[in-house]
Amino acid sequence: MKNKIITIDGPAGSGKERIAKFISKKWNFFHLDSGILYRRISYIILKKNINFKDSNQIKDLIKKIKSISPRNNRKLRNEKISKLASKIATIKEIREFININQKIIVKNELKKRGCVIDGRDIGSVVFKKANIKMYVSVNAKIRAKRRHKQLIDIGEKSIYAKILKDIKLRDKKDKTRKNSPLVIPRDSYVIDNSDTFLNTLKQINLVMKKI
């Protein structure tokens, strides 16, 4: 599995991160969650009170960041950061900066093992020549229920109707943005993650046999 790249794209709350973690653990792949990189930038913007709509401030910020850690952190998972991450994802300079960093991280990890990367434009833009491409599909209502439960479990207040509205809005933004819109990558396998995770695992195992 060394030098193999697997990409997993899909809308917000589709479960692509969980699928990536499963592949990472079972086949000893390095897992890169591209969303964490956007969340880290969002965290910095909020902490430094930067106006993300000001292109000069964003360019200055990017110049000052020498590298960005792919490590997960619970403090990056709140709704405030999630919403800002969605907004800054439409900014060309930020996407280019994060894409460059993703390629550097993956290049270094490929010397030791394969890599599985999940996000919105991983198979369609960042790693077009990946060995396996997957796209995770789940109904918006199911995703909203899962996100609602996730927020409740970590102690945050959550209203299902609002979560559903936000997810539909996020889908629209992701699919219609000018820079790297969310699409089903060419030659990708569509994984239906609407039912139980057990059924999803069966689909994943079938796809992984093709490597």
C-alpha positions as CSV (number, residue, x, y, z in Angstrom):
1,M,0.0,0.0,0.0
2,K,3.0,2.3,0.1
3,N,2.8,5.3,-2.3
4,K,-0.9,4.8,-2.8
5,I,-3.3,7.8,-2.6
6,I,-7.0,7.5,-1.8
7,T,-9.2,10.5,-2.0
8,I,-12.7,10.8,-0.3
9,D,-14.9,13.7,-1.3
10,G,-18.4,14.5,-0.2
11,P,-20.7,17.2,1.3
12,A,-20.7,18.4,4.9
13,G,-21.6,15.7,7.4
14,S,-21.5,12.9,5.0
15,G,-19.2,10.8,7.1
16,K,-16.2,10.9,4.8
17,E,-13.9,11.5,7.8
18,R,-15.1,8.4,9.6
19,I,-14.6,6.4,6.4
20,A,-11.1,7.8,6.0
21,K,-10.2,6.9,9.6
22,F,-11.5,3.4,9.0
23,I,-9.2,3.0,5.9
24,S,-6.3,4.6,7.8
25,K,-6.6,2.1,10.6
26,K,-7.3,-1.0,8.7
27,W,-4.7,-0.5,5.9
28,N,-2.2,1.6,7.9
29,F,-2.7,4.7,5.8
30,F,-1.8,8.2,6.9
31,H,-5.1,10.2,7.2
32,L,-5.3,13.8,6.2
33,D,-8.5,15.7,7.0
34,S,-8.3,18.7,4.7
35,G,-11.1,20.3,6.7
36,I,-8.8,20.6,9.8
37,L,-6.5,22.9,7.8
38,Y,-9.4,25.2,7.0
39,R,-10.5,25.1,10.6
40,R,-7.0,26.0,11.8
41,I,-6.9,29.0,9.5
42,S,-10.4,30.0,10.8
43,Y,-9.2,29.7,14.4
44,I,-6.3,32.0,13.7
45,I,-8.6,34.5,11.9
46,L,-10.9,34.6,14.9
47,K,-8.1,34.7,17.5
48,K,-6.3,37.6,15.7
49,N,-9.6,39.3,14.9
50,I,-8.8,39.4,11.1
51,N,-11.3,40.6,8.6
52,F,-11.5,37.6,6.2
53,K,-13.3,39.8,3.6
54,D,-10.2,42.0,3.4
55,S,-7.9,40.3,0.8
56,N,-4.8,42.2,2.0
57,Q,-5.3,41.0,5.5
58,I,-5.7,37.4,4.3
59,K,-2.6,37.7,2.1
60,D,-0.6,39.0,5.0
61,L,-1.8,36.2,7.2
62,I,-0.8,33.5,4.7
63,K,2.6,35.0,4.3
64,K,3.2,34.7,8.1
65,I,2.1,31.1,8.3
66,K,5.2,28.9,7.5
67,S,3.4,25.6,7.9
68,I,0.0,24.3,9.1
69,S,-0.5,21.2,11.3
70,P,-2.9,18.5,10.1
71,R,-3.4,17.3,13.7
72,N,-7.0,17.2,14.9
73,N,-8.1,19.1,17.9
74,R,-11.5,19.3,19.7
75,K,-11.4,23.1,20.0
76,L,-11.6,23.3,16.2
77,R,-14.9,21.5,16.1
78,N,-17.3,24.2,17.3
79,E,-20.0,25.7,15.1
80,K,-18.4,29.1,15.0
81,I,-15.3,27.8,13.4
82,S,-17.3,25.5,11.1
83,K,-19.2,28.4,9.7
84,L,-16.1,30.5,9.2
85,A,-14.3,27.6,7.6
86,S,-17.1,27.3,5.0
87,K,-16.8,31.0,4.2
88,I,-13.0,31.2,3.9
89,A,-13.1,28.0,1.7
90,T,-14.4,30.3,-1.1
91,I,-11.3,32.5,-1.0
92,K,-8.9,31.6,-3.8
93,E,-5.7,32.5,-1.9
94,I,-6.6,30.3,1.1
95,R,-7.5,27.3,-1.1
96,E,-4.3,27.6,-3.0
97,F,-2.3,27.8,0.3
98,I,-4.0,24.8,1.8
99,N,-3.7,22.8,-1.4
100,I,0.1,23.4,-1.5
101,N,0.3,22.3,2.1
102,Q,-1.7,19.2,1.5
103,K,0.6,18.1,-1.3
104,I,3.7,18.7,0.9
105,I,2.2,16.7,3.8
106,V,1.2,13.8,1.6
107,K,4.5,13.8,-0.3
108,N,6.4,13.4,3.0
109,E,4.0,10.7,4.3
110,L,4.2,8.7,1.0
111,K,7.8,7.9,1.7
112,K,6.5,5.7,4.6
113,R,3.0,4.6,3.7
114,G,-0.1,5.3,1.7
115,C,-2.3,8.3,2.3
116,V,-6.1,8.8,2.5
117,I,-7.3,12.4,2.2
118,D,-10.9,13.6,2.7
119,G,-12.4,16.9,1.7
120,R,-14.5,18.7,-0.9
121,D,-12.1,18.9,-3.9
122,I,-9.5,16.3,-3.2
123,G,-10.1,13.9,-6.1
124,S,-11.3,16.6,-8.5
125,V,-8.5,19.2,-8.0
126,V,-5.8,18.4,-5.4
127,F,-4.9,14.8,-6.2
128,K,-6.4,14.2,-9.7
129,K,-4.1,11.1,-10.2
130,A,-5.1,9.3,-7.0
131,N,-5.1,5.5,-7.1
132,I,-8.7,5.3,-5.8
133,K,-11.3,8.1,-5.6
134,M,-14.4,7.9,-3.6
135,Y,-17.4,10.2,-3.3
136,V,-19.7,9.8,-0.2
137,S,-23.4,10.5,-0.8
138,V,-25.9,11.0,2.1
139,N,-29.3,12.8,2.2
140,A,-29.2,16.3,3.8
141,K,-31.8,15.3,6.5
142,I,-29.7,12.3,7.6
143,R,-26.6,14.5,7.8
144,A,-28.5,17.1,9.8
145,K,-29.6,14.5,12.3
146,R,-26.1,13.1,12.7
147,R,-24.6,16.6,13.2
148,H,-27.3,17.6,15.7
149,K,-26.5,14.5,17.8
150,Q,-22.8,15.2,17.5
151,L,-23.2,18.7,18.9
152,I,-25.4,17.5,21.7
153,D,-22.9,14.8,22.6
154,I,-20.1,17.4,23.0
155,G,-22.3,19.6,25.1
156,E,-23.2,22.3,22.6
157,K,-26.7,23.7,22.1
158,S,-28.3,22.5,18.8
159,I,-31.5,22.9,17.0
160,Y,-32.2,20.3,14.3
161,A,-34.1,22.7,12.0
162,K,-31.3,25.2,12.0
163,I,-28.7,22.5,11.4
164,L,-30.6,21.3,8.4
165,K,-30.9,24.8,7.0
166,D,-27.2,25.4,7.5
167,I,-26.3,22.1,5.8
168,K,-28.4,22.9,2.8
169,L,-26.9,26.3,2.5
170,R,-23.4,24.8,2.9
171,D,-24.2,22.4,0.1
172,K,-25.3,25.2,-2.2
173,K,-22.2,27.2,-1.5
174,D,-19.9,24.2,-2.0
175,K,-21.5,23.2,-5.3
176,T,-21.7,26.7,-6.8
177,R,-18.5,28.4,-5.6
178,K,-16.2,29.6,-8.3
179,N,-13.1,28.0,-6.9
180,S,-13.0,24.2,-6.7
181,P,-16.7,23.5,-6.4
182,L,-17.9,20.2,-4.9
183,V,-18.4,17.7,-7.7
184,I,-18.2,13.9,-8.1
185,P,-14.6,13.4,-9.3
186,R,-14.1,11.7,-12.6
187,D,-13.5,7.9,-12.2
188,S,-14.7,7.9,-8.6
189,Y,-16.7,5.3,-6.7
190,V,-19.9,6.7,-5.1
191,I,-20.3,5.3,-1.6
192,D,-23.8,5.5,-0.1
193,N,-23.4,6.3,3.6
194,S,-27.2,6.8,4.3
195,D,-27.8,3.5,6.0
196,T,-25.8,1.7,8.7
197,F,-22.0,2.0,8.8
198,L,-21.8,-1.8,8.4
199,N,-23.3,-1.5,4.9
200,T,-20.9,1.3,4.1
201,L,-17.9,-0.8,5.2
202,K,-19.0,-3.5,2.7
203,Q,-18.9,-0.9,-0.1
204,I,-15.5,0.3,1.1
205,N,-14.0,-3.2,1.2
206,L,-15.1,-3.9,-2.3
207,V,-13.5,-0.6,-3.6
208,M,-10.3,-1.3,-1.7
209,K,-9.9,-4.6,-3.4
210,K,-9.4,-2.8,-6.7
211,I,-6.0,-1.3,-5.6
